[in-house]
Amino acid sequence: MKNNKLITLFIFFCLCLSNCQNIKKVENSSVLDSLNLLLQKDSINISLLNLRAKYYFENNQLNLAKYDIDNAYKIFKNDADILLNRGNIYFQLNQTRVSKQSWERCLNLNPNNLDCREKLVNLLCAVQDPKCKSMIDTLIVFQNGLIRNSFIVYLKEMKEYELAIELLNNSLNTNAKDKESLMMLSILYSDTSSMNQKFNSNLAEEYFERIINIYPSDPQVYYNYGKFRQNINQYEEAIALYLKGLEFSEKPKYNYYNMGFCAMQLGDNLDAIDYFSKSLQMDQSFLLAYHARAYVHELMNQKEKANTDWKNCLMLNPSYIPALEALSD
């Protein structure tokens, strides 16, 4: 009882401090000092050990976090919060086997623990575990059809387009202006890969325009829309969208690069060289832009300029085969 009162007082103390944004350093020091003081009086209190492990974890002191969470786990192995925290800490230490075991044990104790379930699903999907899809299916049931968009990205990677679209529509039913869901739907409908049976240029355009109407200053939507137009060979429209995106993008090297490609496809070689050059002004180590500009120089019979760019490619990658072949002619 006494320990519980101490922990309650400590948590109240932390909550009070968290509201004091102007004394962040004092807050962190006070939190740690309070935890240390309480643990001096009760060194095997797993709740306090777990709290201090969380503190160390959040402040990127991973070895100290590991020490505390290991001690807490040795004392009691069946606490869901300790298992969740243990998984998080070991994940950051790149010891994912321990993370997996911790989150699995957490779910064995309590299948309804959403935090452990989401962590485990994310880990399995990230390493392309065969259980990824079934784990997402279970998560969908637990969440009544509403899951994080990060899991829907995995479904897209697994070519589960229909399910991904269904889940994104579920998300929009709760928030019709959710930018991330709208973005993902526009990408799914505009995906021209042969595996995508849900490709629909009309719906893609509808979602792109919808996003622009709600978020007119977002550079990513203009880039995605331009890439879609580029992929369906509408190069002039693509350039116009990339240009619009330049108004809002801080480092638009890919806008310029893709504009160069579109100009090249339209036969506007001088514009293409100009766009590739602007892309290189953004990033002088952009190998593909050197390659593309070299190719256009060759189209224009500017062999010396082409060779200069091929040599730039080799400076970035000495074994770059296209450059080696071009310079050997």
C-alpha positions in Angstrom: 0.0 0.0 0.0 2.8 2.4 0.9 4.6 1.7 -2.4 1.4 2.3 -4.3 1.0 5.7 -2.6 4.6 6.6 -3.4 4.1 5.7 -7.1 0.8 7.7 -7.3 2.5 10.7 -5.8 5.4 10.4 -8.2 3.1 10.2 -11.2 1.2 13.2 -10.0 4.5 15.0 -9.6 5.5 14.1 -13.2 2.2 15.3 -14.6 2.5 18.6 -12.9 6.1 19.0 -14.2 5.0 18.1 -17.8 2.9 21.3 -18.0 6.0 23.4 -17.4 7.3 23.6 -20.9 9.8 26.4 -20.1 11.8 24.3 -17.6 12.4 21.2 -19.6 15.9 20.5 -18.3 14.8 21.0 -14.7 11.8 18.7 -15.4 14.0 15.9 -16.7 16.5 16.2 -13.9 13.7 16.3 -11.3 11.9 13.3 -12.8 15.1 11.2 -12.7 16.1 12.4 -9.2 12.6 11.5 -7.9 12.8 8.0 -9.5 16.3 7.5 -8.1 15.1 8.5 -4.6 12.1 6.2 -4.7 14.2 3.3 -6.0 16.7 3.8 -3.2 13.9 3.0 -0.8 12.4 0.2 -2.9 15.0 -1.2 -5.3 12.9 -4.1 -6.6 9.7 -2.1 -7.3 9.0 -3.2 -10.9 6.7 -0.2 -11.6 9.5 2.2 -10.7 12.1 0.3 -12.6 9.9 0.3 -15.6 9.2 4.0 -15.3 12.9 4.8 -15.1 13.6 2.5 -18.1 11.0 4.5 -20.0 12.7 7.7 -18.9 16.1 6.5 -20.1 14.6 5.2 -23.4 12.9 8.5 -24.1 16.2 10.3 -23.5 18.2 7.9 -25.7 20.1 6.3 -22.9 19.6 2.8 -24.1 22.1 0.9 -22.1 20.7 2.3 -18.8 17.2 1.6 -20.1 18.2 -2.0 -20.9 19.7 -2.4 -17.4 16.5 -1.3 -15.6 14.1 -3.2 -17.9 16.2 -6.4 -17.5 16.0 -6.1 -13.7 12.3 -5.5 -13.8 11.8 -8.5 -16.1 13.9 -10.7 -13.9 11.7 -9.9 -11.0 8.4 -10.4 -12.8 8.0 -11.7 -16.3 4.3 -11.4 -16.8 3.7 -7.7 -16.6 2.3 -6.4 -20.0 3.7 -2.9 -19.6 7.1 -4.2 -18.8 7.0 -6.5 -21.8 5.9 -3.7 -24.1 8.7 -1.5 -22.8 11.2 -4.3 -23.1 10.3 -4.9 -26.7 10.7 -1.2 -27.5 14.1 -0.9 -25.9 15.5 -4.1 -27.5 14.1 -3.0 -30.8 16.1 0.2 -30.6 19.1 -1.9 -29.8 18.5 -3.9 -33.0 17.9 -7.1 -30.9 14.5 -7.8 -32.6 14.4 -11.4 -31.5 14.0 -10.2 -27.9 11.5 -7.6 -29.0 9.4 -10.3 -30.8 9.5 -12.6 -27.8 8.5 -9.8 -25.5 5.5 -8.7 -27.6 4.4 -12.2 -28.2 4.5 -13.0 -24.4 2.5 -9.8 -23.9 -0.2 -11.0 -26.3 -0.2 -14.4 -24.7 -1.0 -12.7 -21.4 -3.5 -10.3 -22.9 -4.6 -10.8 -26.5 -6.4 -7.4 -26.3 -3.3 -5.4 -25.7 -3.3 -3.2 -28.7 0.1 -1.6 -28.2 1.9 -5.0 -28.1 -0.2 -6.2 -31.1 0.6 -3.2 -33.2 4.3 -3.4 -32.3 4.5 -7.1 -33.2 2.6 -6.6 -36.5 4.9 -3.8 -37.5 8.0 -5.9 -36.7 6.7 -9.0 -38.6 5.7 -7.0 -41.6 8.9 -5.0 -41.7 10.9 -8.3 -42.0 8.4 -9.7 -44.5 7.4 -12.5 -42.1 4.8 -14.9 -43.7 2.5 -14.1 -40.7 2.3 -10.4 -41.6 -1.0 -10.6 -43.6 -2.8 -12.8 -41.0 -1.6 -10.5 -38.2 -3.0 -7.5 -40.0 -6.3 -9.3 -40.6 -6.5 -10.0 -36.9 -5.7 -6.4 -36.1 -8.4 -5.2 -38.5 -10.9 -7.3 -36.5 -9.6 -5.9 -33.2 -9.9 -2.4 -34.5 -13.3 -2.7 -36.2 -11.8 -2.0 -39.6 -9.8 1.0 -38.6 -6.0 0.6 -38.6 -3.0 2.8 -38.9 -2.1 3.8 -42.4 1.4 2.4 -41.8 -0.1 -1.1 -41.9 -2.0 -0.3 -45.1 1.3 0.5 -46.7 2.3 -3.1 -46.0 -0.9 -4.3 -47.7 0.0 -2.2 -50.8 3.5 -3.8 -50.8 1.8 -7.2 -50.7 -0.4 -6.2 -53.6 -3.5 -6.4 -51.4 -5.0 -3.3 -53.2 -8.6 -4.1 -52.7 -8.3 -4.5 -48.9 -6.1 -1.4 -48.7 -8.7 0.7 -50.5 -11.5 -0.6 -48.3 -9.5 0.3 -45.1 -8.6 3.7 -46.4 -12.3 4.4 -47.2 -13.1 3.3 -43.6 -10.7 5.9 -42.4 -12.2 8.6 -44.6 -15.6 7.8 -43.2 -14.4 9.0 -39.8 -12.4 11.9 -41.2 -13.2 13.0 -44.7 -10.2 15.3 -44.8 -7.5 13.0 -43.6 -4.6 13.9 -45.8 -2.6 10.7 -45.5 -5.6 8.5 -46.4 -6.5 10.7 -49.4 -2.8 10.6 -50.5 -2.7 6.8 -50.3 -5.9 6.4 -52.2 -4.6 8.7 -55.0 -1.4 6.7 -55.1 -3.3 3.3 -55.2 -5.6 4.4 -58.0 -2.7 5.9 -60.0 -0.4 2.9 -59.6 0.2 1.8 -63.2 2.0 -1.5 -62.3 0.6 -4.5 -64.0 -0.4 -6.2 -60.7 -2.7 -3.3 -59.7 -6.2 -4.3 -60.9 -7.6 -1.3 -59.1 -5.8 1.2 -61.4 -8.4 3.9 -62.3 -7.2 7.1 -63.9 -10.5 8.9 -63.3 -10.5 8.1 -59.6 -6.9 8.9 -59.3 -7.5 12.4 -60.8 -10.5 12.8 -58.6 -8.5 12.2 -55.4 -5.6 14.3 -56.6 -7.9 17.2 -57.2 -9.6 16.7 -53.9 -6.4 16.8 -52.0 -5.3 20.0 -53.9 -8.7 21.6 -53.0 -8.2 20.9 -49.3 -4.4 21.2 -49.1 -3.4 23.6 -51.9 0.1 24.2 -50.5 1.3 20.6 -50.2 4.2 20.0 -52.5 3.9 16.2 -52.4 0.5 16.1 -54.0 1.7 18.0 -57.0 4.7 15.7 -57.3 2.5 12.6 -57.1 0.0 14.0 -59.6 2.8 14.9 -61.9 4.4 11.5 -61.7 1.0 9.9 -62.5 0.7 12.1 -65.6 4.2 11.2 -66.5 3.5 7.5 -66.2 0.6 7.7 -68.6 2.7 9.7 -71.1 1.0 13.1 -70.5 4.3 14.9 -70.3 3.2 18.5 -70.8 0.6 18.1 -68.0 3.2 16.5 -65.8 5.7 19.4 -66.3 2.9 21.9 -65.4 2.2 20.0 -62.1 5.9 19.7 -61.2 6.3 23.4 -61.9 3.4 24.1 -59.5 5.0 22.0 -56.9 8.1 24.1 -57.1 6.2 27.0 -55.5 6.0 25.0 -52.2 8.9 22.6 -52.2 12.2 23.5 -50.4 14.4 21.0 -52.2 12.7 20.0 -55.5 15.5 18.1 -57.1 13.2 15.3 -58.2 10.7 17.8 -59.6 13.5 19.1 -61.9 14.8 15.6 -62.7 11.3 14.4 -63.8 10.7 17.6 -65.7 13.9 16.9 -67.5 12.7 13.4 -68.4 9.4 14.7 -69.6 11.1 17.4 -71.7 13.4 14.8 -73.2 10.3 12.7 -74.2 8.8 15.7 -75.8 12.0 16.3 -77.8 12.8 19.5 -76.0 16.4 18.7 -75.4 17.6 22.1 -74.3 14.9 22.3 -71.7 15.8 18.8 -70.6 19.4 19.8 -70.0 18.3 22.9 -68.2 16.1 20.9 -65.9 18.7 18.2 -65.2 21.2 21.0 -64.5 18.8 22.6 -62.0 18.4 19.2 -60.3 22.2 19.0 -59.9 22.3 22.5 -58.4 20.1 21.0 -55.7 22.3 18.0 -55.2 25.7 17.7 -56.9 25.9 14.0 -56.0 22.7 13.1 -57.9 24.1 10.4 -60.1 20.9 9.8 -62.2 20.8 13.4 -63.2 24.4 13.3 -64.5 23.5 10.1 -66.4 20.3 11.7 -67.9 22.1 14.9 -68.9 25.0 12.9 -70.4 22.4 10.9 -72.5 20.8 14.1 -73.8 24.2 15.6 -74.6 24.8 12.5 -76.7 21.4 12.9 -78.4 22.6 16.4 -79.4 26.0 15.1 -80.6 27.8 17.0 -77.8 30.3 14.2 -77.1 32.7 16.2 -74.9 29.9 17.5 -72.6 28.5 14.0 -72.4 31.9 12.5 -71.5 32.2 15.1 -68.7 28.9 14.0 -67.2 29.8 10.3 -67.6 33.1 11.0 -65.7 31.0 12.7 -63.0 29.1 9.5 -62.7 32.3 7.5 -62.2 33.4 10.0 -59.5 30.3 9.1 -57.6 30.4 5.4 -58.5 33.6 4.1 -60.0 31.9 0.8 -61.1 28.9 2.5 -62.8 28.4 0.4 -65.9 26.5 2.8 -68.2 29.3 5.4 -67.7 32.1 2.8 -68.2 30.4 1.6 -71.4 29.9 5.1 -72.7 33.5 6.1 -72.2 34.9 3.0 -73.7 33.3 3.7 -77.1 
